[in-house]
């Protein structure tokens, strides 16, 4: 599961940064805003549903639902941040550097969850 999560995060964030870059180059075209919004909403919904479905038996439904909503919003906010990186930073080298620097925490999180060790 950890490898799948890392691949999904890497490809998702890269797609959103690329959409932001394309929107910046298109100057005024709103098509790329829709692409970024679709990726963010779908990823957020998937993560929120997974968080709700993976709850422990002793967790109440309302607490699990709250956790799912928080997880969905966090993922959507993260992806919109990556979109902003693509849309507002002009230098492609700086975009790549910022993207690479922010990913190690996600790698560690995914690898620790797949090994079963506590975070």
Backbone as JSON Lines, residues from 0, in Angstrom:
{"i":0,"aa":"X","n":[0.82,-1.2,0.0],"ca":[0.0,0.0,0.0],"c":[0.86,1.26,0.0]}
{"i":1,"aa":"X","n":[1.99,1.25,0.69],"ca":[2.85,2.42,0.78],"c":[3.39,2.86,-0.56]}
{"i":2,"aa":"X","n":[3.8,1.9,-1.39],"ca":[4.35,2.23,-2.71],"c":[3.26,2.84,-3.59]}
{"i":3,"aa":"X","n":[2.07,2.28,-3.53],"ca":[0.95,2.81,-4.31],"c":[0.65,4.24,-3.88]}
{"i":4,"aa":"X","n":[0.68,4.49,-2.58],"ca":[0.43,5.84,-2.07],"c":[1.49,6.82,-2.57]}
{"i":5,"aa":"X","n":[2.75,6.44,-2.51],"ca":[3.82,7.32,-2.98],"c":[3.67,7.62,-4.46]}
{"i":6,"aa":"X","n":[3.39,6.6,-5.26],"ca":[3.22,6.81,-6.71],"c":[2.03,7.73,-6.96]}
{"i":7,"aa":"X","n":[0.93,7.52,-6.26],"ca":[-0.25,8.37,-6.44],"c":[0.04,9.82,-6.05]}
{"i":8,"aa":"X","n":[0.74,10.02,-4.95],"ca":[1.05,11.38,-4.5],"c":[2.0,12.06,-5.49]}
{"i":9,"aa":"X","n":[3.02,11.34,-5.91],"ca":[3.99,11.93,-6.85],"c":[3.31,12.31,-8.16]}
{"i":10,"aa":"X","n":[2.54,11.39,-8.73],"ca":[1.88,11.68,-10.0],"c":[0.81,12.75,-9.85]}
{"i":11,"aa":"X","n":[0.05,12.71,-8.77],"ca":[-0.99,13.72,-8.55],"c":[-0.43,15.11,-8.38]}
{"i":12,"aa":"X","n":[0.59,15.23,-7.54],"ca":[1.18,16.56,-7.32],"c":[1.88,17.05,-8.59]}
{"i":13,"aa":"X","n":[2.53,16.17,-9.3],"ca":[3.19,16.58,-10.55],"c":[2.16,17.05,-11.58]}
{"i":14,"aa":"X","n":[1.04,16.35,-11.68],"ca":[-0.01,16.75,-12.62],"c":[-0.58,18.12,-12.28]}
{"i":15,"aa":"X","n":[-0.75,18.38,-11.0],"ca":[-1.31,19.67,-10.59],"c":[-0.31,20.8,-10.81]}
{"i":16,"aa":"X","n":[0.97,20.56,-10.53],"ca":[1.99,21.58,-10.81],"c":[2.04,21.86,-12.32]}
{"i":17,"aa":"X","n":[1.97,20.81,-13.13],"ca":[1.98,20.98,-14.58],"c":[0.75,21.75,-15.07]}
{"i":18,"aa":"X","n":[-0.41,21.48,-14.46],"ca":[-1.62,22.22,-14.83],"c":[-1.48,23.69,-14.48]}
{"i":19,"aa":"X","n":[-0.89,23.98,-13.33],"ca":[-0.65,25.37,-12.95],"c":[0.3,26.06,-13.91]}
{"i":20,"aa":"X","n":[1.34,25.34,-14.32],"ca":[2.29,25.89,-15.29],"c":[1.59,26.15,-16.63]}
{"i":21,"aa":"X","n":[0.76,25.23,-17.06],"ca":[0.03,25.4,-18.32],"c":[-0.94,26.58,-18.23]}
{"i":22,"aa":"X","n":[-1.58,26.76,-17.08],"ca":[-2.49,27.89,-16.9],"c":[-1.73,29.21,-16.96]}
{"i":23,"aa":"X","n":[-0.54,29.23,-16.37],"ca":[0.26,30.46,-16.41],"c":[0.65,30.79,-17.84]}
{"i":24,"aa":"X","n":[1.04,29.77,-18.6],"ca":[1.44,30.01,-19.99],"c":[0.25,30.34,-20.89]}
{"i":25,"aa":"X","n":[-0.95,29.82,-20.56],"ca":[-2.14,30.05,-21.39],"c":[-2.71,31.46,-21.19]}
{"i":26,"aa":"X","n":[-2.38,32.11,-20.11],"ca":[-2.79,33.49,-19.81],"c":[-4.28,33.72,-20.02]}
{"i":27,"aa":"X","n":[-5.02,33.38,-19.03],"ca":[-6.45,33.67,-19.06],"c":[-7.33,32.48,-19.39]}
{"i":28,"aa":"X","n":[-6.76,31.4,-19.87],"ca":[-7.57,30.22,-20.15],"c":[-7.95,29.56,-18.83]}
{"i":29,"aa":"X","n":[-9.23,29.28,-18.68],"ca":[-9.7,28.69,-17.42],"c":[-9.75,27.17,-17.48]}
{"i":30,"aa":"X","n":[-9.4,26.59,-18.61],"ca":[-9.44,25.13,-18.76],"c":[-8.58,24.44,-17.71]}
{"i":31,"aa":"X","n":[-7.38,24.97,-17.45],"ca":[-6.46,24.32,-16.52],"c":[-6.9,24.45,-15.08]}
{"i":32,"aa":"X","n":[-7.68,25.49,-14.78],"ca":[-8.24,25.6,-13.42],"c":[-9.17,24.42,-13.16]}
{"i":33,"aa":"X","n":[-9.93,24.05,-14.16],"ca":[-10.84,22.91,-14.04],"c":[-10.11,21.61,-13.85]}
{"i":34,"aa":"X","n":[-8.99,21.44,-14.55],"ca":[-8.18,20.22,-14.41],"c":[-7.67,20.1,-12.98]}
{"i":35,"aa":"X","n":[-7.11,21.19,-12.46],"ca":[-6.59,21.17,-11.09],"c":[-7.71,20.92,-10.08]}
{"i":36,"aa":"X","n":[-8.85,21.56,-10.29],"ca":[-9.97,21.36,-9.37],"c":[-10.47,19.92,-9.42]}
{"i":37,"aa":"X","n":[-10.52,19.33,-10.61],"ca":[-10.98,17.94,-10.74],"c":[-10.03,16.98,-10.03]}
{"i":38,"aa":"X","n":[-8.73,17.19,-10.19],"ca":[-7.74,16.33,-9.52],"c":[-7.84,16.49,-8.01]}
{"i":39,"aa":"X","n":[-7.95,17.73,-7.54],"ca":[-8.01,17.98,-6.1],"c":[-9.28,17.4,-5.48]}
{"i":40,"aa":"X","n":[-10.41,17.58,-6.15],"ca":[-11.67,17.08,-5.61],"c":[-11.68,15.55,-5.61]}
{"i":41,"aa":"X","n":[-11.22,14.95,-6.73],"ca":[-11.24,13.47,-6.77],"c":[-10.28,12.88,-5.75]}
{"i":42,"aa":"X","n":[-9.09,13.44,-5.65],"ca":[-8.13,12.91,-4.68],"c":[-8.63,13.12,-3.25]}
{"i":43,"aa":"X","n":[-9.17,14.3,-2.98],"ca":[-9.71,14.57,-1.65],"c":[-10.85,13.64,-1.29]}
{"i":44,"aa":"X","n":[-11.74,13.41,-2.25],"ca":[-12.86,12.5,-2.01],"c":[-12.37,11.08,-1.74]}
{"i":45,"aa":"X","n":[-11.41,10.63,-2.53],"ca":[-10.88,9.27,-2.35],"c":[-10.21,9.12,-0.98]}
{"i":46,"aa":"X","n":[-9.41,10.1,-0.6],"ca":[-8.72,10.01,0.7],"c":[-9.72,10.12,1.84]}
{"i":47,"aa":"X","n":[-10.69,11.02,1.71],"ca":[-11.71,11.15,2.75],"c":[-12.52,9.86,2.92]}
{"i":48,"aa":"X","n":[-12.89,9.25,1.8],"ca":[-13.65,7.99,1.86],"c":[-12.8,6.87,2.48]}
{"i":49,"aa":"X","n":[-11.51,6.84,2.11],"ca":[-10.62,5.82,2.67],"c":[-10.44,6.03,4.17]}
{"i":50,"aa":"X","n":[-10.33,7.28,4.59],"ca":[-10.19,7.57,6.02],"c":[-11.44,7.16,6.79]}
{"i":51,"aa":"X","n":[-12.6,7.4,6.21],"ca":[-13.84,7.01,6.87],"c":[-14.01,5.49,6.9]}
{"i":52,"aa":"X","n":[-13.7,4.84,5.78],"ca":[-13.88,3.39,5.69],"c":[-12.86,2.63,6.54]}
{"i":53,"aa":"X","n":[-11.7,3.2,6.78],"ca":[-10.67,2.5,7.53],"c":[-10.71,2.75,9.02]}
{"i":54,"aa":"X","n":[-11.83,3.21,9.52],"ca":[-11.9,3.52,10.95],"c":[-11.92,2.26,11.8]}
{"i":55,"aa":"X","n":[-11.48,2.4,13.0],"ca":[-11.5,1.31,13.98],"c":[-12.93,1.1,14.47]}
{"i":56,"aa":"X","n":[-13.27,-0.11,14.92],"ca":[-14.65,-0.39,15.36],"c":[-15.13,0.48,16.52]}
{"i":57,"aa":"X","n":[-14.23,0.9,17.39],"ca":[-14.66,1.68,18.56],"c":[-14.77,3.18,18.28]}
{"i":58,"aa":"X","n":[-14.5,3.62,17.05],"ca":[-14.6,5.04,16.69],"c":[-16.04,5.32,16.26]}
{"i":59,"aa":"X","n":[-16.61,6.38,16.81],"ca":[-18.0,6.72,16.46],"c":[-18.08,7.18,15.01]}
{"i":60,"aa":"X","n":[-19.28,7.07,14.45],"ca":[-19.49,7.47,13.06],"c":[-19.23,8.96,12.87]}
{"i":61,"aa":"X","n":[-19.66,9.77,13.82],"ca":[-19.46,11.21,13.68],"c":[-17.98,11.57,13.73]}
{"i":62,"aa":"X","n":[-17.22,10.92,14.58],"ca":[-15.78,11.18,14.64],"c":[-15.08,10.72,13.37]}
{"i":63,"aa":"X","n":[-15.49,9.56,12.85],"ca":[-14.91,9.05,11.61],"c":[-15.26,9.97,10.44]}
{"i":64,"aa":"X","n":[-16.49,10.47,10.42],"ca":[-16.9,11.37,9.36],"c":[-16.12,12.68,9.43]}
{"i":65,"aa":"X","n":[-15.93,13.19,10.63],"ca":[-15.13,14.4,10.8],"c":[-13.7,14.18,10.32]}
{"i":66,"aa":"X","n":[-13.13,13.04,10.67],"ca":[-11.78,12.72,10.2],"c":[-11.7,12.6,8.69]}
{"i":67,"aa":"X","n":[-12.72,12.01,8.09],"ca":[-12.75,11.9,6.63],"c":[-12.83,13.25,5.95]}
{"i":68,"aa":"X","n":[-13.65,14.14,6.51],"ca":[-13.77,15.5,5.94],"c":[-12.47,16.26,6.09]}
{"i":69,"aa":"X","n":[-11.85,16.16,7.25],"ca":[-10.56,16.85,7.47],"c":[-9.5,16.31,6.51]}
{"i":70,"aa":"X","n":[-9.46,15.0,6.33],"ca":[-8.48,14.41,5.41],"c":[-8.74,14.88,3.98]}
{"i":71,"aa":"X","n":[-10.01,14.92,3.57],"ca":[-10.34,15.36,2.21],"c":[-9.94,16.82,2.0]}
{"i":72,"aa":"X","n":[-10.23,17.67,2.97],"ca":[-9.87,19.08,2.84],"c":[-8.36,19.29,2.85]}
{"i":73,"aa":"X","n":[-7.65,18.51,3.66],"ca":[-6.19,18.64,3.7],"c":[-5.56,18.26,2.36]}
{"i":74,"aa":"X","n":[-6.04,17.18,1.76],"ca":[-5.5,16.76,0.46],"c":[-5.83,17.8,-0.6]}
{"i":75,"aa":"X","n":[-7.06,18.3,-0.61],"ca":[-7.44,19.31,-1.6],"c":[-6.61,20.58,-1.43]}
{"i":76,"aa":"X","n":[-6.38,21.0,-0.19],"ca":[-5.56,22.19,0.06],"c":[-4.12,21.98,-0.39]}
{"i":77,"aa":"X","n":[-3.59,20.79,-0.12],"ca":[-2.23,20.47,-0.56],"c":[-2.12,20.56,-2.08]}
{"i":78,"aa":"X","n":[-3.09,19.98,-2.78],"ca":[-3.04,20.0,-4.25],"c":[-3.25,21.39,-4.81]}
{"i":79,"aa":"X","n":[-4.11,22.19,-4.2],"ca":[-4.26,23.57,-4.67],"c":[-2.99,24.38,-4.4]}
{"i":80,"aa":"X","n":[-2.27,24.04,-3.33],"ca":[-0.97,24.68,-3.1],"c":[0.03,24.34,-4.19]}
{"i":81,"aa":"X","n":[0.04,23.09,-4.61],"ca":[0.92,22.7,-5.72],"c":[0.49,23.37,-7.02]}
{"i":82,"aa":"X","n":[-0.81,23.54,-7.22],"ca":[-1.3,24.24,-8.4],"c":[-0.79,25.69,-8.39]}
{"i":83,"aa":"X","n":[-0.88,26.33,-7.23],"ca":[-0.39,27.71,-7.1],"c":[1.11,27.78,-7.39]}
{"i":84,"aa":"X","n":[1.85,26.78,-6.94],"ca":[3.28,26.72,-7.26],"c":[3.48,26.74,-8.77]}
{"i":85,"aa":"X","n":[2.74,25.91,-9.47],"ca":[2.87,25.87,-10.93],"c":[2.4,27.13,-11.6]}
{"i":86,"aa":"X","n":[1.36,27.76,-11.05],"ca":[0.77,28.93,-11.7],"c":[1.54,30.21,-11.45]}
{"i":87,"aa":"X","n":[2.18,30.35,-10.31],"ca":[2.76,31.64,-9.95],"c":[4.28,31.7,-9.98]}
{"i":88,"aa":"X","n":[4.96,30.58,-9.97],"ca":[6.42,30.58,-10.02],"c":[6.84,30.45,-11.48]}
{"i":89,"aa":"X","n":[7.64,31.39,-11.95],"ca":[8.01,31.4,-13.36],"c":[9.11,30.4,-13.71]}
{"i":90,"aa":"X","n":[10.08,30.26,-12.87],"ca":[11.24,29.41,-13.16],"c":[10.88,27.93,-13.01]}
{"i":91,"aa":"X","n":[11.08,27.18,-14.08],"ca":[10.8,25.74,-14.0],"c":[11.76,25.04,-13.04]}
{"i":92,"aa":"X","n":[12.99,25.49,-12.99],"ca":[13.94,24.89,-12.04],"c":[13.49,25.09,-10.61]}
{"i":93,"aa":"X","n":[13.0,26.28,-10.3],"ca":[12.52,26.55,-8.95],"c":[11.27,25.72,-8.64]}
{"i":94,"aa":"X","n":[10.39,25.55,-9.63],"ca":[9.2,24.71,-9.44],"c":[9.61,23.28,-9.1]}
{"i":95,"aa":"X","n":[10.53,22.74,-9.88],"ca":[10.98,21.37,-9.65],"c":[11.66,21.26,-8.29]}
{"i":96,"aa":"X","n":[12.48,22.23,-7.95],"ca":[13.18,22.21,-6.66],"c":[12.18,22.24,-5.5]}
{"i":97,"aa":"X","n":[11.2,23.13,-5.56],"ca":[10.19,23.21,-4.5],"c":[9.37,21.92,-4.42]}
{"i":98,"aa":"X","n":[9.03,21.36,-5.58],"ca":[8.25,20.13,-5.61],"c":[9.03,18.99,-4.97]}
{"i":99,"aa":"X","n":[10.31,18.85,-5.33],"ca":[11.13,17.75,-4.81],"c":[11.38,17.93,-3.31]}
{"i":100,"aa":"X","n":[11.62,19.16,-2.87],"ca":[11.91,19.4,-1.46],"c":[10.71,19.09,-0.57]}
{"i":101,"aa":"X","n":[9.5,19.29,-1.09],"ca":[8.31,19.06,-0.25],"c":[7.86,17.61,-0.21]}
{"i":102,"aa":"X","n":[8.38,16.76,-1.06],"ca":[7.92,15.37,-1.11],"c":[8.51,14.41,-0.08]}
{"i":103,"aa":"X","n":[9.71,14.61,0.46],"ca":[10.26,13.6,1.4],"c":[9.37,13.29,2.59]}
{"i":104,"aa":"X","n":[8.66,14.25,3.12],"ca":[7.76,13.95,4.24],"c":[6.68,12.97,3.81]}
{"i":105,"aa":"X","n":[6.23,13.08,2.58],"ca":[5.23,12.15,2.08],"c":[5.83,10.76,1.89]}
{"i":106,"aa":"X","n":[7.09,10.69,1.44],"ca":[7.76,9.39,1.3],"c":[7.87,8.71,2.66]}
{"i":107,"aa":"X","n":[8.3,9.45,3.68],"ca":[8.47,8.88,5.02],"c":[7.13,8.41,5.58]}
{"i":108,"aa":"X","n":[6.12,9.2,5.37],"ca":[4.8,8.83,5.88],"c":[4.3,7.55,5.23]}
{"i":109,"aa":"X","n":[4.47,7.44,3.93],"ca":[4.0,6.25,3.22],"c":[4.82,5.02,3.6]}
{"i":110,"aa":"X","n":[6.13,5.17,3.75],"ca":[6.95,4.02,4.08],"c":[6.7,3.55,5.51]}
{"i":111,"aa":"X","n":[6.43,4.47,6.43],"ca":[6.18,4.04,7.81],"c":[4.81,3.38,7.92]}
{"i":112,"aa":"X","n":[3.84,3.83,7.11],"ca":[2.52,3.2,7.2],"c":[2.53,1.81,6.57]}
{"i":113,"aa":"X","n":[3.38,1.58,5.59],"ca":[3.41,0.25,4.97],"c":[4.22,-0.74,5.79]}
{"i":114,"aa":"X","n":[5.13,-0.26,6.63],"ca":[5.94,-1.17,7.43],"c":[5.25,-1.56,8.73]}
{"i":115,"aa":"X","n":[4.17,-0.82,9.08],"ca":[3.45,-1.15,10.3],"c":[4.03,-0.51,11.54]}
{"i":116,"aa":"X","n":[5.09,0.26,11.41],"ca":[5.66,0.92,12.57],"c":[4.86,2.18,12.89]}
{"i":117,"aa":"X","n":[4.82,2.61,14.13],"ca":[4.07,3.81,14.48],"c":[4.71,5.04,13.88]}
{"i":118,"aa":"X","n":[3.89,6.04,13.57],"ca":[4.38,7.26,12.91],"c":[5.12,8.17,13.85]}
